[in-house]
Amino acid sequence: MINDEAVVVFEFGRHRIGSMDFSLFLDRYAQNKWPSGTALRKQLGSLTIIFHGYDEDERELQCIPEVRSFVKEFRKAWPFWLYFMCPAPEISTLPVLTACLTEITVVQQAGEGVCGVDFDREAVKRLLAEDLPAFKQVADRANLFPALRRQHLHEVYALFGLVPDEAALATAGAV
C-alpha cells in the first residue's frame, strides 16, 4: 500500500554513513517530532531511505561493511522503520536495509551485472519480530486501526516471501 501522500525519499550520503551521523534524519523523525492521530497515520509506509556515494564501488550496498554498520546503528537509534518505511516492491528499500542486518548470500548470474540476495527467512522473521513493539508504539499513537496494521505488515513481510504469524500480528496490535 503506497500512502495517498507522497513518499519521502531520505538520502544518507557517504560522509554521514562514515561518521554514523543520523542527526539530520532524527531532526525530522525523532519520536518527539511525531504528530499524532491522522497526521501520523498518513505517514504509514511513506518513507524510503537511500544511500549515495558508493556508485564507484562494485559491491552491492549490503556487502559494504560501513553501510552494514551504519544500518545496524541506525536501527538501534531509530527502531520505528517498520511503520514508516514504504513496502511497495517497486520503491521499497526495506530489502536492502534488512540485508544489512542479516547474514546474506549474494547470488549473481554469470555474465550479468545484476545480482540478487538470498535471505535466511527465519533470521528475517526474528528481525521483524524484534521491531514489532516499536511498530505498535507508533501505530498506537496514530490510532491506526488493526486492519490497516495487518495490511501493512502483510505487505512488509511479503517483500521477503513471508507471512506474519498470529503472534506477530498480536504483538503489533493487528488482531
N, C-alpha and C positions, 0 to 999 in steps of 0.2 A: 504494500500500500504506500504509494507516494503521497505525502501530505498535500492538501489543497494549497498550502502556502509553498513558496519557492524553497527548494533545497539549498541550504547554505553549504558552500564549499569552504572549508578551512584548510589553509596550506601551512605546513610546517617546513621551513627551509632547512637546509643542511646545517647552517650555523646554529639554529635553535636546537636541532637534534643533537649536535655535538656537545652543546652546553647544557642539555637536559632542561631547556627553558620552555615552560608551559605558560608563563605569565600572561602573555597576550591572549591565549585561549581562555585561561581562568578569569581574566578580566571580564569576559563575556559570559562564560558558562559555569562559574563557581556557584555553589548552592545559594549563597546569599544574593546572587544576581537573578535567580529564577523568579518569574512571576508565579501565580497560582491559578487554579481553575482553568477556564477556557484558554487563556493566553498560553499556559504551559501545555495544555492538551494539543494545541496547534503545533507545538514543537516536536511531537512524537514522530520519529522517523524523518526528521527534517535536516539531518546533518550528514555530510560526508567529509572525511579527512583525507588529504593527500600530502605526499612528501615530495619535495623538489630539491634538486641539486645533485641527483645521482644519475643523470642521463648518460654520463660518460662511463659509468660503472657497468660492466657487463652482467653482473649478478642481479638477480631479482631482489627487490627490496627486502623481502622476508629472509633473504640469505645474507644480508649485510649486518654484521654484529652491532654496529652503533644504532642502526634502525631498530633492531630487535630489543636492545637495551632501552632505548627511548620509549618504545611502546610498552614495555614492562613497567617502567617507572611512571609513565603517563597513566596507565591503568590504576596504579596504586594511588596516584594523586586525584584521579577522576574516574571512579568505577561506574559511572552512570551511562556508559556508551550504549548499552542495550536499549535504553529508552530513546535516546536522541539519534542514534545512527540510522541512516536510511537503509532499509532492507531490500530495496528494488535491485534485482540482479544486474541490471544494465548499468547502474551507477554506484552500487554499494562497494565500500572499501572494507567492510567487515571481514571478508575472507583474508585480505592482506593483514589486517590487524591481528586476526586470530592466528594466522600463520606465524606471526612474530612471537606469539605467546605459547605456542605448542611445538612439539617436535614435528618436522615435516619431511617429506620425501619429494624432491623436485623431479618431475618427470618431463623429459624433453624428447620430442620426436626427432629422429636423425635427420639432419639437413634443414630443420626448421628453426626459426628464431623464437617461436612461441613455445612456452613451456607451461605445464600445469603443476599443481601442488597436490600431493596426497596428504590428507589429514588422518590422524588416528581419531576415529569418530568418538570413541569413548573418552578420550582426552578433551575433545571439543565439548562434549556433553558436560563433563566435570567443570570445565572453564565457564561455560554459560551458566551452569547451576550456581557457581560461586558469585556471579554478579546479579542473580535474580533478586536478592534482598534490596540492592541498590535500585534496580528497576522498579520494584514495588514502592520504594520510598518516593520516587519521582511520580509514579503513576497515582499514588495516593494523594499527593499534593495537587496533582492535576485533576483529581476526581475522575480519573479515567475509568470508564465502565469495564467490567470484566470481559465482555465480548470483544471490545477493542484491544484489551491486553492480550487476550487469547489469539486474536487475528495477527497482531504484530509479532508475537512470539513464534507463531507458526511460520510466518514469513522469514524471520531471522533464522530459525532452525532449518528451514528448507534450503537456505543458502549452502548448507553443509550436508544435504541429503538426510536430514534428521527430522524427527517429530518430537515436540516436547511431551514428556510423560505427565501423568496426573500430579505427581509430586512437584514437578517444576511449575506447572500451572497453578497449583495451590500456593506455592511459595511466592509467586508473582501476584497473587490475588486475582487470578484469572478464572476462578471457578464460581 
